[in-house]
Amino acid sequence: MIRDSLLQGVYLFTDLSPDERASLARIAEAMSLPAGFPIFRAGDAATALYLIDNGSVRLAVTSSGGKTVEVATLGSGSHFGEMALIDGAKRSATAETLEPTSMFRFDYDKVTTLLERSPATAAKLYRSLARFLSNRLRQTTTDMSFAREKNLRHF
């Protein structure tokens, strides 16, 4: 079973009360995966979000030229796969373990059912998710600005 201290330390769940985190803990499915295990691939249907307990996961995309581009390397306490909870889109990246990794899987259907039963929990979780995604978008904007500026210097 997932520890409350793990949930409490995750940005996405920090605004939730102990009882709300306990409700989430009840739907978490423990997974122990070997190194090099493909959790999902870009283009797959999205069905869950994940929380890493121990180990590491690489998120990567394939460029139009067929080159693998690493998007992020995530470790203990990181979550991923949350975007499709909002938009229902297919996976935008491939996720693969880099070492033996233990994590928890939160099935979207179970999360949605939980949130429909508790509008207060839903409001807190969606607000945290919006802040998280806004921060990620700000970082992406900064990264893109830097990359474009660097590329313009070469012309």
NORTA-V337654 format. One line per field, one symbol per residue. psi: psi as a letter, one per 20 degrees, with the letter a starting at -180 (. if undefined). burial: # if it has 24 or more other C-alpha atoms within 12 Angstrom, else .. A space follows every 10 residues. Layout:
psi: ???
burial: ???
//
This chain:
psi: qpqhhgghip ghjhiqrhhh hhgghhippq poqrqjpogr qpiqppirqq ppfqaqpppq rprhjjppop gqpqapiqqr jhgihgijrr pirpppqirp pprppopggh gggghhhnhg ggggghgggg gghggggggg gggggggggg hhhi.
burial: .#.#.###.# ######...# #.###.###. #.#.....## .....##### ########## #......... ...####### #####..... ########.. ########.. ##.##..... ##..##..#. .#........ .......... .....
//
